[in-house]
Amino acid sequence: MPYIQNTDADRAHMLETIGARSLEELFEDIPKSIRWTGAFDIPEALSELELADAVNRLALKNITSSCRPTFLGAGIYRHFVPELVNHLAGRSEFVTAYTPYQPEASQGALQAFFEYQTMICMLAGLDISNASMYDGATALTESALMAIDLKRKKKIVLSAAVHPEYKQVLRTYLQHAGVEIVEIPAENGVTPVDAALSSLEGAAALVVQSPNFFGCIEDVKSLSAAAEAAGTLCALSVDPISLSVLEAPGKQGVHIVTGEGQALGTPMNFGGPGFGFMAARSEFIRRLPGRIVGQTEDKAGRQAYVLTFQTREQHIRRARATSNICTNHALVALRAVVYLSALGRTGFKTLGKLVAAKSHQAAEMIAAIPGFEAAFGAPFFKEFTIRCPRPAAEVNGILLEKGIVGGYEAGRDFPGSEHHMIFAVTEMTTDYELNLLIDALKGMA
């Protein structure tokens, strides 16, 4: 019996219902010149049991972090997800919810968004947050667009150490907007403050990432001070887990903070989905893209939640919208709320310290192998870049043969860095996995 079955009687009944005598009559409005007349090479239908078996056999061909030691990060990370997150986020009222067009009727969802905004503001050290965005790349791009709108200037100064995919998205958005993008080369893995300062004249924003793509922690305070001195906004993309141990960007003078929130309670899922977060100073509230949920009281004096601002183009006149970004990844953002609530302040700080300790331990062990050395001397968090004695692609090929997923090959995006590999280490990296990696690398020394 096929998995999805329409019998001849079913088809006849459907045709009768719509007033058609045959399938040919149903499709007669389609010109014969564009109809497909050949045979389709489609295998026979499978039963549900057979289909489940076929899909499972295909799935077993995947290499996942649950069955292989994995040291690949580059924007998507393996962190522990408490079962509480899956349980609460899997409730039907959240899973089936969509963008609320009569939002005040969905008080539970609005409260979840409000709590999310509060947590993002606490992490970023800033005043306001919207109710999430698509991902880290679009969030960073929206921060640049917001700065252009606020400053009325068409120039962006961009650190070369920003995630390559984020830079691609930014350039795609701005390529026909007449905006000049000045990219500052990294030195020793970080953005040189002097070079940034000398490039900021006439710029709307300095766009930086910290920890950056190489894992290095930028001198955020000096970079934001340089932007302030030039009358420019500083837009910073961050790893939210790093904010458990690093000073909040807002307290270092940053104007706009964005980032990718996948690490906050969402599995890697082969690269997605994640969600973008965004926070800014209160004076920018009317230029923040997306939606902002606020807390108020109803006529009876009961606590209530409302959409205080809805600047998406589907809610207001398009010409007045701050952005054409239409919706968000609210369910994934909800997972972040549950995740952060489950860990609490103490648990979140403990997580950050554990990630920092494990990644530094791994970096020291790898750098102690003859032929391998740290590529940069800057401080780092979670990720670190190693200069290998062989091309990184070759090293990864050997590691994969030994059942290990290695780091990111920097040469894919940075010419001249073919021997550089970016390793990611989190609280999920066990001593056993690390020792397997060390033993495999020693064989290549």
Contacts in CASP RR format, 6 or more apart in sequence:
PFRMAT RR
TARGET T0000
AUTHOR 0000-0000-0000
METHOD contacts of the structure
MODEL  1
MPYIQNTDADRAHMLETIGARSLEELFEDIPKSIRWTGAFDIPEALSELE
LADAVNRLALKNITSSCRPTFLGAGIYRHFVPELVNHLAGRSEFVTAYTP
YQPEASQGALQAFFEYQTMICMLAGLDISNASMYDGATALTESALMAIDL
KRKKKIVLSAAVHPEYKQVLRTYLQHAGVEIVEIPAENGVTPVDAALSSL
EGAAALVVQSPNFFGCIEDVKSLSAAAEAAGTLCALSVDPISLSVLEAPG
KQGVHIVTGEGQALGTPMNFGGPGFGFMAARSEFIRRLPGRIVGQTEDKA
GRQAYVLTFQTREQHIRRARATSNICTNHALVALRAVVYLSALGRTGFKT
LGKLVAAKSHQAAEMIAAIPGFEAAFGAPFFKEFTIRCPRPAAEVNGILL
EKGIVGGYEAGRDFPGSEHHMIFAVTEMTTDYELNLLIDALKGMA
1 47 0 8 1.000
2 45 0 8 1.000
2 46 0 8 1.000
2 47 0 8 1.000
3 45 0 8 1.000
3 46 0 8 1.000
3 47 0 8 1.000
3 48 0 8 1.000
3 51 0 8 1.000
4 45 0 8 1.000
11 23 0 8 1.000
15 21 0 8 1.000
15 22 0 8 1.000
15 23 0 8 1.000
15 26 0 8 1.000
18 26 0 8 1.000
20 26 0 8 1.000
27 35 0 8 1.000
46 54 0 8 1.000
62 270 0 8 1.000
63 405 0 8 1.000
65 78 0 8 1.000
65 268 0 8 1.000
65 405 0 8 1.000
65 428 0 8 1.000
68 403 0 8 1.000
68 404 0 8 1.000
68 405 0 8 1.000
69 403 0 8 1.000
69 404 0 8 1.000
69 405 0 8 1.000
69 429 0 8 1.000
69 433 0 8 1.000
69 436 0 8 1.000
69 437 0 8 1.000
70 78 0 8 1.000
70 404 0 8 1.000
70 405 0 8 1.000
70 406 0 8 1.000
70 433 0 8 1.000
71 404 0 8 1.000
71 405 0 8 1.000
71 406 0 8 1.000
71 407 0 8 1.000
71 423 0 8 1.000
71 424 0 8 1.000
71 425 0 8 1.000
71 429 0 8 1.000
71 437 0 8 1.000
72 405 0 8 1.000
72 406 0 8 1.000
72 407 0 8 1.000
72 408 0 8 1.000
72 424 0 8 1.000
73 383 0 8 1.000
73 407 0 8 1.000
73 408 0 8 1.000
73 422 0 8 1.000
73 424 0 8 1.000
74 163 0 8 1.000
74 213 0 8 1.000
74 383 0 8 1.000
74 407 0 8 1.000
74 408 0 8 1.000
74 422 0 8 1.000
74 424 0 8 1.000
75 163 0 8 1.000
75 260 0 8 1.000
75 262 0 8 1.000
76 260 0 8 1.000
76 262 0 8 1.000
76 268 0 8 1.000
76 271 0 8 1.000
76 272 0 8 1.000
77 239 0 8 1.000
77 241 0 8 1.000
77 262 0 8 1.000
77 263 0 8 1.000
77 268 0 8 1.000
77 382 0 8 1.000
77 424 0 8 1.000
77 426 0 8 1.000
78 268 0 8 1.000
78 424 0 8 1.000
78 426 0 8 1.000
78 428 0 8 1.000
79 241 0 8 1.000
79 263 0 8 1.000
79 265 0 8 1.000
79 351 0 8 1.000
79 426 0 8 1.000
79 427 0 8 1.000
79 428 0 8 1.000
80 427 0 8 1.000
80 428 0 8 1.000
81 265 0 8 1.000
81 266 0 8 1.000
81 267 0 8 1.000
81 335 0 8 1.000
81 339 0 8 1.000
82 265 0 8 1.000
82 339 0 8 1.000
82 342 0 8 1.000
82 343 0 8 1.000
84 338 0 8 1.000
84 342 0 8 1.000
85 265 0 8 1.000
85 335 0 8 1.000
85 338 0 8 1.000
85 339 0 8 1.000
85 342 0 8 1.000
88 94 0 8 1.000
88 338 0 8 1.000
89 95 0 8 1.000
89 331 0 8 1.000
89 334 0 8 1.000
89 335 0 8 1.000
89 338 0 8 1.000
93 108 0 8 1.000
93 109 0 8 1.000
94 109 0 8 1.000
94 112 0 8 1.000
94 331 0 8 1.000
94 334 0 8 1.000
95 331 0 8 1.000
97 106 0 8 1.000
97 109 0 8 1.000
97 330 0 8 1.000
97 331 0 8 1.000
99 327 0 8 1.000
99 328 0 8 1.000
99 330 0 8 1.000
100 106 0 8 1.000
100 109 0 8 1.000
100 110 0 8 1.000
100 307 0 8 1.000
103 109 0 8 1.000
103 110 0 8 1.000
103 306 0 8 1.000
103 307 0 8 1.000
103 310 0 8 1.000
104 110 0 8 1.000
104 304 0 8 1.000
104 305 0 8 1.000
104 306 0 8 1.000
104 307 0 8 1.000
107 304 0 8 1.000
107 305 0 8 1.000
108 305 0 8 1.000
109 330 0 8 1.000
110 293 0 8 1.000
110 294 0 8 1.000
110 305 0 8 1.000
110 306 0 8 1.000
110 307 0 8 1.000
111 305 0 8 1.000
112 330 0 8 1.000
112 334 0 8 1.000
112 337 0 8 1.000
113 131 0 8 1.000
113 132 0 8 1.000
113 291 0 8 1.000
113 293 0 8 1.000
113 305 0 8 1.000
113 330 0 8 1.000
113 333 0 8 1.000
114 293 0 8 1.000
114 294 0 8 1.000
114 295 0 8 1.000
114 305 0 8 1.000
115 337 0 8 1.000
115 341 0 8 1.000
116 129 0 8 1.000
116 131 0 8 1.000
116 132 0 8 1.000
116 333 0 8 1.000
116 334 0 8 1.000
116 336 0 8 1.000
116 337 0 8 1.000
117 128 0 8 1.000
117 129 0 8 1.000
117 130 0 8 1.000
117 131 0 8 1.000
117 292 0 8 1.000
117 293 0 8 1.000
118 129 0 8 1.000
119 336 0 8 1.000
119 337 0 8 1.000
119 340 0 8 1.000
120 129 0 8 1.000
120 277 0 8 1.000
120 278 0 8 1.000
120 279 0 8 1.000
121 127 0 8 1.000
121 128 0 8 1.000
121 129 0 8 1.000
121 279 0 8 1.000
123 240 0 8 1.000
123 243 0 8 1.000
123 248 0 8 1.000
123 279 0 8 1.000
124 238 0 8 1.000
124 243 0 8 1.000
124 248 0 8 1.000
124 249 0 8 1.000
124 250 0 8 1.000
124 254 0 8 1.000
124 257 0 8 1.000
124 279 0 8 1.000
125 248 0 8 1.000
125 249 0 8 1.000
125 250 0 8 1.000
125 251 0 8 1.000
125 257 0 8 1.000
125 279 0 8 1.000
126 248 0 8 1.000
126 249 0 8 1.000
126 250 0 8 1.000
126 254 0 8 1.000
126 256 0 8 1.000
126 257 0 8 1.000
126 279 0 8 1.000
126 280 0 8 1.000
126 281 0 8 1.000
127 279 0 8 1.000
127 280 0 8 1.000
127 281 0 8 1.000
127 282 0 8 1.000
127 285 0 8 1.000
128 279 0 8 1.000
128 280 0 8 1.000
128 281 0 8 1.000
128 282 0 8 1.000
128 284 0 8 1.000
128 285 0 8 1.000
128 288 0 8 1.000
128 292 0 8 1.000
129 277 0 8 1.000
129 278 0 8 1.000
129 279 0 8 1.000
129 280 0 8 1.000
129 292 0 8 1.000
130 278 0 8 1.000
130 288 0 8 1.000
130 289 0 8 1.000
130 290 0 8 1.000
130 291 0 8 1.000
130 292 0 8 1.000
130 328 0 8 1.000
131 290 0 8 1.000
131 291 0 8 1.000
131 292 0 8 1.000
131 293 0 8 1.000
131 328 0 8 1.000
131 330 0 8 1.000
131 333 0 8 1.000
132 275 0 8 1.000
132 276 0 8 1.000
132 277 0 8 1.000
132 278 0 8 1.000
132 328 0 8 1.000
132 329 0 8 1.000
132 330 0 8 1.000
132 332 0 8 1.000
132 333 0 8 1.000
133 139 0 8 1.000
133 142 0 8 1.000
133 258 0 8 1.000
133 275 0 8 1.000
133 276 0 8 1.000
133 277 0 8 1.000
133 278 0 8 1.000
133 289 0 8 1.000
133 290 0 8 1.000
133 325 0 8 1.000
133 328 0 8 1.000
133 329 0 8 1.000
134 275 0 8 1.000
134 276 0 8 1.000
134 325 0 8 1.000
134 328 0 8 1.000
134 329 0 8 1.000
135 260 0 8 1.000
135 273 0 8 1.000
135 274 0 8 1.000
135 275 0 8 1.000
135 276 0 8 1.000
135 329 0 8 1.000
136 166 0 8 1.000
136 237 0 8 1.000
136 258 0 8 1.000
136 259 0 8 1.000
136 260 0 8 1.000
136 261 0 8 1.000
136 276 0 8 1.000
136 277 0 8 1.000
137 163 0 8 1.000
137 165 0 8 1.000
137 166 0 8 1.000
137 168 0 8 1.000
137 169 0 8 1.000
137 170 0 8 1.000
137 260 0 8 1.000
138 169 0 8 1.000
138 276 0 8 1.000
138 325 0 8 1.000
139 237 0 8 1.000
139 258 0 8 1.000
139 259 0 8 1.000
139 260 0 8 1.000
139 276 0 8 1.000
139 277 0 8 1.000
139 278 0 8 1.000
140 162 0 8 1.000
140 166 0 8 1.000
140 169 0 8 1.000
140 170 0 8 1.000
140 207 0 8 1.000
140 209 0 8 1.000
140 235 0 8 1.000
140 237 0 8 1.000
140 258 0 8 1.000
140 259 0 8 1.000
141 166 0 8 1.000
141 169 0 8 1.000
141 170 0 8 1.000
141 173 0 8 1.000
141 174 0 8 1.000
142 258 0 8 1.000
142 278 0 8 1.000
142 289 0 8 1.000
142 323 0 8 1.000
142 325 0 8 1.000
143 205 0 8 1.000
143 207 0 8 1.000
143 235 0 8 1.000
143 237 0 8 1.000
143 256 0 8 1.000
143 258 0 8 1.000
143 278 0 8 1.000
143 280 0 8 1.000
144 156 0 8 1.000
144 170 0 8 1.000
144 173 0 8 1.000
144 174 0 8 1.000
144 204 0 8 1.000
144 205 0 8 1.000
144 207 0 8 1.000
144 235 0 8 1.000
145 173 0 8 1.000
145 174 0 8 1.000
145 289 0 8 1.000
145 323 0 8 1.000
146 256 0 8 1.000
146 280 0 8 1.000
146 284 0 8 1.000
146 287 0 8 1.000
146 288 0 8 1.000
146 289 0 8 1.000
146 322 0 8 1.000
146 323 0 8 1.000
147 156 0 8 1.000
147 204 0 8 1.000
147 205 0 8 1.000
147 232 0 8 1.000
147 233 0 8 1.000
147 235 0 8 1.000
147 255 0 8 1.000
147 256 0 8 1.000
148 154 0 8 1.000
148 156 0 8 1.000
148 177 0 8 1.000
148 179 0 8 1.000
148 204 0 8 1.000
148 205 0 8 1.000
149 287 0 8 1.000
149 322 0 8 1.000
150 204 0 8 1.000
150 233 0 8 1.000
150 284 0 8 1.000
150 287 0 8 1.000
151 204 0 8 1.000
151 205 0 8 1.000
151 231 0 8 1.000
151 232 0 8 1.000
151 233 0 8 1.000
152 204 0 8 1.000
153 202 0 8 1.000
153 203 0 8 1.000
153 204 0 8 1.000
154 177 0 8 1.000
154 178 0 8 1.000
154 179 0 8 1.000
154 180 0 8 1.000
154 204 0 8 1.000
155 179 0 8 1.000
155 180 0 8 1.000
155 181 0 8 1.000
155 182 0 8 1.000
155 202 0 8 1.000
155 203 0 8 1.000
155 204 0 8 1.000
156 170 0 8 1.000
156 174 0 8 1.000
156 179 0 8 1.000
156 180 0 8 1.000
156 181 0 8 1.000
156 182 0 8 1.000
156 203 0 8 1.000
156 204 0 8 1.000
156 205 0 8 1.000
156 207 0 8 1.000
157 182 0 8 1.000
157 184 0 8 1.000
157 196 0 8 1.000
157 199 0 8 1.000
157 200 0 8 1.000
157 203 0 8 1.000
157 205 0 8 1.000
157 206 0 8 1.000
157 207 0 8 1.000
157 232 0 8 1.000
158 167 0 8 1.000
158 170 0 8 1.000
158 181 0 8 1.000
158 182 0 8 1.000
158 183 0 8 1.000
158 184 0 8 1.000
158 207 0 8 1.000
159 183 0 8 1.000
159 184 0 8 1.000
159 186 0 8 1.000
159 191 0 8 1.000
159 196 0 8 1.000
159 206 0 8 1.000
159 207 0 8 1.000
159 208 0 8 1.000
159 209 0 8 1.000
159 212 0 8 1.000
159 218 0 8 1.000
160 183 0 8 1.000
160 184 0 8 1.000
160 185 0 8 1.000
160 186 0 8 1.000
160 191 0 8 1.000
161 186 0 8 1.000
161 189 0 8 1.000
161 190 0 8 1.000
161 191 0 8 1.000
161 208 0 8 1.000
161 209 0 8 1.000
161 212 0 8 1.000
161 213 0 8 1.000
161 214 0 8 1.000
161 216 0 8 1.000
161 218 0 8 1.000
162 207 0 8 1.000
162 208 0 8 1.000
162 209 0 8 1.000
162 212 0 8 1.000
162 213 0 8 1.000
162 237 0 8 1.000
163 209 0 8 1.000
163 212 0 8 1.000
163 213 0 8 1.000
163 237 0 8 1.000
164 213 0 8 1.000
164 413 0 8 1.000
164 414 0 8 1.000
166 209 0 8 1.000
166 237 0 8 1.000
167 183 0 8 1.000
170 181 0 8 1.000
170 207 0 8 1.000
171 181 0 8 1.000
174 181 0 8 1.000
182 199 0 8 1.000
182 203 0 8 1.000
184 191 0 8 1.000
184 192 0 8 1.000
184 195 0 8 1.000
184 196 0 8 1.000
184 199 0 8 1.000
185 195 0 8 1.000
186 192 0 8 1.000
186 212 0 8 1.000
186 214 0 8 1.000
187 195 0 8 1.000
188 376 0 8 1.000
188 377 0 8 1.000
188 378 0 8 1.000
189 212 0 8 1.000
189 214 0 8 1.000
189 216 0 8 1.000
189 375 0 8 1.000
189 376 0 8 1.000
189 377 0 8 1.000
189 378 0 8 1.000
189 385 0 8 1.000
190 212 0 8 1.000
190 216 0 8 1.000
190 217 0 8 1.000
190 218 0 8 1.000
190 219 0 8 1.000
190 376 0 8 1.000
190 378 0 8 1.000
191 208 0 8 1.000
191 212 0 8 1.000
191 218 0 8 1.000
191 219 0 8 1.000
191 223 0 8 1.000
193 219 0 8 1.000
193 222 0 8 1.000
193 223 0 8 1.000
193 226 0 8 1.000
196 206 0 8 1.000
196 223 0 8 1.000
196 226 0 8 1.000
196 227 0 8 1.000
197 226 0 8 1.000
197 229 0 8 1.000
197 230 0 8 1.000
200 206 0 8 1.000
200 226 0 8 1.000
200 227 0 8 1.000
200 230 0 8 1.000
200 231 0 8 1.000
200 232 0 8 1.000
201 230 0 8 1.000
202 230 0 8 1.000
202 232 0 8 1.000
203 230 0 8 1.000
203 232 0 8 1.000
204 232 0 8 1.000
204 233 0 8 1.000
205 227 0 8 1.000
205 232 0 8 1.000
205 233 0 8 1.000
205 234 0 8 1.000
205 235 0 8 1.000
205 256 0 8 1.000
206 223 0 8 1.000
206 224 0 8 1.000
206 226 0 8 1.000
206 227 0 8 1.000
206 232 0 8 1.000
206 233 0 8 1.000
206 234 0 8 1.000
206 235 0 8 1.000
207 235 0 8 1.000
207 237 0 8 1.000
208 218 0 8 1.000
208 220 0 8 1.000
208 223 0 8 1.000
208 234 0 8 1.000
208 235 0 8 1.000
208 236 0 8 1.000
208 237 0 8 1.000
209 218 0 8 1.000
209 236 0 8 1.000
209 237 0 8 1.000
209 238 0 8 1.000
210 216 0 8 1.000
210 217 0 8 1.000
210 218 0 8 1.000
210 220 0 8 1.000
210 236 0 8 1.000
210 237 0 8 1.000
210 238 0 8 1.000
210 242 0 8 1.000
210 249 0 8 1.000
211 217 0 8 1.000
211 218 0 8 1.000
211 238 0 8 1.000
211 239 0 8 1.000
211 242 0 8 1.000
211 380 0 8 1.000
211 381 0 8 1.000
211 382 0 8 1.000
211 383 0 8 1.000
212 218 0 8 1.000
213 413 0 8 1.000
213 422 0 8 1.000
214 375 0 8 1.000
214 376 0 8 1.000
214 380 0 8 1.000
214 383 0 8 1.000
214 384 0 8 1.000
214 385 0 8 1.000
214 410 0 8 1.000
214 422 0 8 1.000
215 380 0 8 1.000
215 381 0 8 1.000
215 382 0 8 1.000
215 383 0 8 1.000
215 384 0 8 1.000
215 385 0 8 1.000
215 422 0 8 1.000
216 376 0 8 1.000
216 377 0 8 1.000
216 378 0 8 1.000
216 379 0 8 1.000
216 380 0 8 1.000
216 385 0 8 1.000
217 242 0 8 1.000
217 246 0 8 1.000
217 378 0 8 1.000
217 379 0 8 1.000
217 380 0 8 1.000
217 381 0 8 1.000
220 236 0 8 1.000
220 249 0 8 1.000
220 252 0 8 1.000
220 253 0 8 1.000
220 254 0 8 1.000
221 252 0 8 1.000
221 253 0 8 1.000
223 234 0 8 1.000
224 234 0 8 1.000
224 236 0 8 1.000
224 249 0 8 1.000
224 252 0 8 1.000
224 253 0 8 1.000
224 254 0 8 1.000
224 255 0 8 1.000
225 253 0 8 1.000
227 233 0 8 1.000
227 234 0 8 1.000
227 255 0 8 1.000
228 234 0 8 1.000
228 253 0 8 1.000
233 255 0 8 1.000
233 256 0 8 1.000
234 253 0 8 1.000
234 254 0 8 1.000
234 255 0 8 1.000
234 256 0 8 1.000
235 254 0 8 1.000
235 255 0 8 1.000
235 256 0 8 1.000
235 257 0 8 1.000
235 258 0 8 1.000
236 249 0 8 1.000
236 254 0 8 1.000
236 256 0 8 1.000
236 257 0 8 1.000
236 258 0 8 1.000
237 257 0 8 1.000
237 258 0 8 1.000
237 259 0 8 1.000
237 260 0 8 1.000
238 249 0 8 1.000
238 257 0 8 1.000
238 258 0 8 1.000
238 259 0 8 1.000
239 259 0 8 1.000
239 260 0 8 1.000
239 263 0 8 1.000
239 381 0 8 1.000
239 382 0 8 1.000
240 259 0 8 1.000
240 260 0 8 1.000
240 261 0 8 1.000
240 263 0 8 1.000
240 264 0 8 1.000
240 277 0 8 1.000
240 336 0 8 1.000
241 263 0 8 1.000
241 264 0 8 1.000
241 351 0 8 1.000
241 352 0 8 1.000
241 355 0 8 1.000
241 382 0 8 1.000
242 352 0 8 1.000
242 381 0 8 1.000
242 382 0 8 1.000
243 249 0 8 1.000
244 348 0 8 1.000
244 349 0 8 1.000
244 351 0 8 1.000
244 352 0 8 1.000
244 353 0 8 1.000
245 349 0 8 1.000
245 352 0 8 1.000
245 353 0 8 1.000
245 356 0 8 1.000
245 381 0 8 1.000
246 381 0 8 1.000
249 257 0 8 1.000
250 257 0 8 1.000
255 280 0 8 1.000
255 281 0 8 1.000
255 284 0 8 1.000
256 278 0 8 1.000
256 279 0 8 1.000
256 280 0 8 1.000
256 281 0 8 1.000
256 284 0 8 1.000
257 278 0 8 1.000
257 279 0 8 1.000
257 280 0 8 1.000
258 276 0 8 1.000
258 277 0 8 1.000
258 278 0 8 1.000
258 279 0 8 1.000
259 276 0 8 1.000
259 277 0 8 1.000
259 278 0 8 1.000
260 274 0 8 1.000
260 275 0 8 1.000
260 276 0 8 1.000
261 274 0 8 1.000
261 275 0 8 1.000
261 276 0 8 1.000
261 277 0 8 1.000
261 332 0 8 1.000
261 333 0 8 1.000
261 336 0 8 1.000
262 268 0 8 1.000
262 271 0 8 1.000
262 272 0 8 1.000
262 273 0 8 1.000
262 274 0 8 1.000
262 275 0 8 1.000
262 332 0 8 1.000
264 335 0 8 1.000
264 336 0 8 1.000
264 339 0 8 1.000
264 340 0 8 1.000
265 335 0 8 1.000
265 336 0 8 1.000
265 338 0 8 1.000
265 339 0 8 1.000
266 272 0 8 1.000
266 273 0 8 1.000
266 274 0 8 1.000
266 275 0 8 1.000
266 332 0 8 1.000
266 335 0 8 1.000
266 336 0 8 1.000
273 329 0 8 1.000
273 332 0 8 1.000
274 329 0 8 1.000
274 332 0 8 1.000
275 328 0 8 1.000
275 329 0 8 1.000
275 330 0 8 1.000
275 332 0 8 1.000
275 333 0 8 1.000
275 336 0 8 1.000
276 328 0 8 1.000
276 329 0 8 1.000
276 333 0 8 1.000
277 333 0 8 1.000
277 336 0 8 1.000
278 288 0 8 1.000
278 289 0 8 1.000
280 288 0 8 1.000
285 292 0 8 1.000
285 309 0 8 1.000
286 309 0 8 1.000
286 311 0 8 1.000
286 322 0 8 1.000
287 322 0 8 1.000
288 309 0 8 1.000
288 311 0 8 1.000
288 322 0 8 1.000
289 311 0 8 1.000
289 312 0 8 1.000
289 322 0 8 1.000
289 323 0 8 1.000
289 325 0 8 1.000
290 309 0 8 1.000
290 310 0 8 1.000
290 311 0 8 1.000
290 312 0 8 1.000
290 322 0 8 1.000
290 323 0 8 1.000
290 325 0 8 1.000
290 328 0 8 1.000
291 307 0 8 1.000
291 309 0 8 1.000
291 310 0 8 1.000
291 311 0 8 1.000
291 312 0 8 1.000
291 315 0 8 1.000
291 328 0 8 1.000
292 307 0 8 1.000
292 308 0 8 1.000
292 309 0 8 1.000
293 305 0 8 1.000
293 306 0 8 1.000
293 307 0 8 1.000
293 308 0 8 1.000
294 305 0 8 1.000
294 306 0 8 1.000
294 307 0 8 1.000
294 308 0 8 1.000
295 303 0 8 1.000
295 304 0 8 1.000
295 305 0 8 1.000
296 304 0 8 1.000
296 305 0 8 1.000
296 306 0 8 1.000
297 303 0 8 1.000
297 304 0 8 1.000
298 304 0 8 1.000
310 316 0 8 1.000
311 320 0 8 1.000
311 321 0 8 1.000
311 322 0 8 1.000
311 323 0 8 1.000
312 321 0 8 1.000
312 323 0 8 1.000
312 325 0 8 1.000
312 326 0 8 1.000
312 327 0 8 1.000
313 321 0 8 1.000
313 323 0 8 1.000
313 324 0 8 1.000
313 326 0 8 1.000
314 326 0 8 1.000
318 324 0 8 1.000
340 348 0 8 1.000
343 351 0 8 1.000
351 427 0 8 1.000
352 427 0 8 1.000
354 427 0 8 1.000
355 381 0 8 1.000
355 382 0 8 1.000
355 425 0 8 1.000
355 426 0 8 1.000
355 427 0 8 1.000
356 381 0 8 1.000
356 382 0 8 1.000
358 425 0 8 1.000
358 426 0 8 1.000
358 427 0 8 1.000
358 429 0 8 1.000
358 434 0 8 1.000
359 380 0 8 1.000
359 381 0 8 1.000
359 382 0 8 1.000
359 383 0 8 1.000
359 384 0 8 1.000
359 424 0 8 1.000
359 425 0 8 1.000
359 426 0 8 1.000
360 380 0 8 1.000
361 434 0 8 1.000
362 384 0 8 1.000
362 423 0 8 1.000
362 425 0 8 1.000
362 429 0 8 1.000
362 434 0 8 1.000
362 437 0 8 1.000
363 374 0 8 1.000
363 380 0 8 1.000
363 384 0 8 1.000
363 386 0 8 1.000
363 423 0 8 1.000
363 425 0 8 1.000
365 434 0 8 1.000
365 438 0 8 1.000
366 372 0 8 1.000
366 386 0 8 1.000
366 423 0 8 1.000
366 437 0 8 1.000
366 438 0 8 1.000
366 441 0 8 1.000
367 373 0 8 1.000
367 374 0 8 1.000
367 386 0 8 1.000
369 438 0 8 1.000
369 441 0 8 1.000
369 442 0 8 1.000
369 445 0 8 1.000
370 445 0 8 1.000
371 388 0 8 1.000
371 389 0 8 1.000
371 445 0 8 1.000
372 386 0 8 1.000
372 387 0 8 1.000
372 388 0 8 1.000
372 389 0 8 1.000
372 441 0 8 1.000
372 445 0 8 1.000
373 386 0 8 1.000
373 387 0 8 1.000
374 384 0 8 1.000
374 385 0 8 1.000
374 386 0 8 1.000
374 387 0 8 1.000
375 385 0 8 1.000
375 386 0 8 1.000
375 387 0 8 1.000
375 420 0 8 1.000
376 385 0 8 1.000
382 424 0 8 1.000
382 425 0 8 1.000
382 426 0 8 1.000
383 422 0 8 1.000
383 423 0 8 1.000
383 424 0 8 1.000
383 425 0 8 1.000
384 422 0 8 1.000
384 423 0 8 1.000
384 425 0 8 1.000
385 410 0 8 1.000
385 420 0 8 1.000
385 421 0 8 1.000
385 422 0 8 1.000
385 423 0 8 1.000
386 420 0 8 1.000
386 421 0 8 1.000
386 422 0 8 1.000
386 423 0 8 1.000
387 419 0 8 1.000
387 420 0 8 1.000
388 395 0 8 1.000
388 419 0 8 1.000
388 420 0 8 1.000
388 421 0 8 1.000
388 444 0 8 1.000
389 419 0 8 1.000
389 444 0 8 1.000
389 445 0 8 1.000
390 419 0 8 1.000
390 444 0 8 1.000
391 418 0 8 1.000
391 419 0 8 1.000
392 407 0 8 1.000
392 409 0 8 1.000
392 410 0 8 1.000
392 411 0 8 1.000
392 418 0 8 1.000
392 419 0 8 1.000
392 420 0 8 1.000
392 421 0 8 1.000
393 409 0 8 1.000
393 418 0 8 1.000
395 406 0 8 1.000
395 421 0 8 1.000
395 441 0 8 1.000
395 444 0 8 1.000
396 406 0 8 1.000
396 407 0 8 1.000
396 409 0 8 1.000
396 421 0 8 1.000
398 440 0 8 1.000
398 444 0 8 1.000
399 405 0 8 1.000
399 406 0 8 1.000
399 437 0 8 1.000
399 440 0 8 1.000
399 441 0 8 1.000
400 406 0 8 1.000
402 436 0 8 1.000
402 440 0 8 1.000
404 436 0 8 1.000
404 437 0 8 1.000
404 440 0 8 1.000
406 421 0 8 1.000
406 423 0 8 1.000
406 437 0 8 1.000
407 421 0 8 1.000
407 422 0 8 1.000
407 423 0 8 1.000
407 424 0 8 1.000
408 421 0 8 1.000
408 422 0 8 1.000
408 424 0 8 1.000
409 418 0 8 1.000
409 420 0 8 1.000
409 421 0 8 1.000
410 417 0 8 1.000
410 418 0 8 1.000
410 420 0 8 1.000
410 421 0 8 1.000
410 422 0 8 1.000
411 417 0 8 1.000
411 418 0 8 1.000
411 420 0 8 1.000
414 420 0 8 1.000
425 434 0 8 1.000
END
